[in-house]
Amino acid sequence: MKIKDRPEFSRKGAVMTFSADQDVFTAVQAMSEKNYGAAVIISPDRKPLGIVTERDFMRRLLNKNLDPKKTPLSAIMTSDLKLARADDDLLDWLRQMSNDRFRHLPVVDDDGSLIGIMSQGDFVSYTWPELLNRVKEQAKATFDINPSIFIGVGAFVMIALTGIIALLIAR
């Protein structure tokens, strides 16, 4: 499945963006107000330059005791970006996000301009139903192939319950 095929991609609102020279305080206020966990830092032609997340605020601003009103976003942003395209395979990116431990993936068009962002949470909405279906199929296959296991466990439970009831009655 392609990223563009997910409803989370097409239904999302505009990506929160800032220029690299804007101060951190402005970004924190806007992200807090809208409950955003990440914002993309873009050039004037909407090309992603970096990303800032709550983790960047903690590690690169607060931990270094920098003044958010005087610190530009360029000083704390993550600039080693992974960028996806809308036609990219969703599961490939989910795997890479998990392996490389990042949670936000900017999506760009053929010119490299920002058109969206996907978060790990957006991908999880795809994987949960698939995971539940696999568990269901595995359970069905296990029962279809080897019902004697379930019959044996059921018989053991019945015998144990019968013994407990007999002990209770004998008292």
C-alpha positions in Angstrom: 0.0 0.0 0.0 1.2 3.5 -0.8 1.3 6.4 1.6 -1.1 8.4 -0.5 -3.7 5.5 -0.2 -4.1 5.9 3.5 -7.0 8.1 4.7 -4.7 9.5 7.4 -2.6 11.1 4.6 -5.4 12.7 2.6 -7.5 13.8 5.6 -4.7 15.5 7.5 -4.8 19.3 7.9 -1.9 21.5 6.9 1.5 20.7 8.2 2.8 23.1 10.8 5.8 24.8 9.4 8.2 27.5 10.4 11.3 29.2 8.8 14.7 28.4 10.2 15.2 31.9 11.6 12.0 31.9 13.7 12.6 31.7 17.4 11.8 28.5 19.4 9.4 30.3 21.7 7.0 31.1 18.7 7.1 27.4 17.6 6.5 26.1 21.1 3.5 28.4 21.6 1.9 27.4 18.2 2.6 23.7 18.7 1.2 23.7 22.2 -1.9 25.6 21.1 -2.7 23.1 18.3 -1.3 20.0 20.2 1.3 19.2 17.5 4.3 17.0 18.4 6.4 18.1 15.5 6.8 20.9 13.0 8.7 21.1 9.8 11.3 23.8 9.1 11.0 24.9 5.5 12.8 27.1 3.0 10.8 29.9 1.2 10.0 27.4 -1.6 8.6 24.9 0.9 11.5 22.5 0.8 12.1 20.8 4.2 15.3 21.9 5.9 14.6 20.2 9.3 12.1 19.2 11.8 11.6 20.1 15.5 9.9 17.9 18.0 9.1 17.9 21.6 12.3 15.8 22.1 14.4 18.5 20.4 13.0 21.1 22.8 13.9 19.0 25.7 17.4 17.8 24.6 18.7 20.7 22.5 17.1 23.7 24.2 16.2 23.0 27.9 19.1 20.6 28.5 21.5 23.3 27.3 19.7 26.1 29.1 19.1 28.1 26.0 16.7 31.0 25.9 13.7 30.0 23.7 13.0 33.7 22.7 16.6 34.2 21.4 17.3 30.7 20.0 16.4 30.2 16.3 14.8 26.9 15.3 17.9 26.2 13.1 19.9 25.8 16.3 17.8 23.0 17.6 16.2 21.3 14.6 17.0 17.9 13.4 18.4 18.5 9.9 19.2 14.9 9.0 15.7 14.3 7.5 14.2 11.3 6.0 11.8 12.3 3.3 9.1 10.2 1.8 7.0 10.5 -1.4 3.3 9.9 -1.6 3.9 6.9 -3.9 6.3 5.2 -1.5 5.4 1.9 0.2 3.8 2.4 3.6 5.2 -0.7 5.2 8.8 0.1 4.0 8.6 3.4 5.8 7.0 1.9 8.9 9.8 -0.5 9.2 12.4 2.2 8.7 10.8 4.5 11.3 10.8 1.6 13.8 14.4 0.6 13.1 15.8 4.1 13.0 13.7 5.3 15.9 12.0 8.4 14.5 8.3 9.2 14.7 7.6 11.9 12.1 8.0 11.6 8.3 7.7 14.6 6.0 6.2 13.8 2.6 7.4 15.7 -0.4 6.3 16.0 -4.0 8.4 15.4 -7.1 10.0 18.8 -6.7 10.9 18.1 -3.1 8.3 20.6 -1.7 6.5 19.6 1.5 3.0 18.2 0.9 2.3 16.4 4.2 3.6 14.6 7.2 2.9 11.1 8.6 3.5 10.1 12.2 4.0 6.7 13.6 0.5 6.9 15.0 -0.8 7.3 11.5 0.9 4.1 10.5 -0.3 2.2 13.6 -3.9 2.7 12.5 -3.0 0.6 9.5 -1.1 -2.1 11.3 -3.5 -2.9 14.2 -6.3 -4.3 12.0 -3.8 -6.3 10.0 -2.2 -7.6 13.2 -5.6 -8.6 14.6 -6.5 -10.4 11.4 -3.3 -12.4 11.5 -3.9 -13.4 15.1 -7.5 -14.5 14.1 -6.2 -16.5 11.2 -3.5 -18.1 13.3 -6.0 -19.1 16.0 -8.3 -20.5 13.4 -5.5 -22.4 11.7 -4.3 -23.8 15.0 -7.8 -25.0 15.9 -8.5 -26.5 12.4 -5.2 -28.3 12.4 -5.0 -29.6 15.9 -8.3 -29.7 17.8 -7.1 -32.4 20.1 -5.1 -29.8 22.1 -8.3 -27.9 22.8 -10.2 -31.1 23.6 -7.4 -32.2 26.0 -7.2 -28.8 27.8 -11.0 -28.8 28.1 -11.1 -32.3 29.5 -8.4 -31.4 32.0 -10.3 -28.3 33.1 -13.5 -30.4 33.5 -11.7 -33.1 35.6 -10.1 -30.4 37.8 -13.5 -28.7 38.4 -15.1 -32.0 39.2 -12.4 -32.8 41.7 -12.8 -29.4 43.4 -16.6 -29.7 43.5 -16.3 -33.2 45.0 -13.9 -31.8 47.7 -16.3 -29.0 48.6 -19.3 -31.3 48.8 -17.4 -33.8 51.0 -16.7 -31.1 53.6 
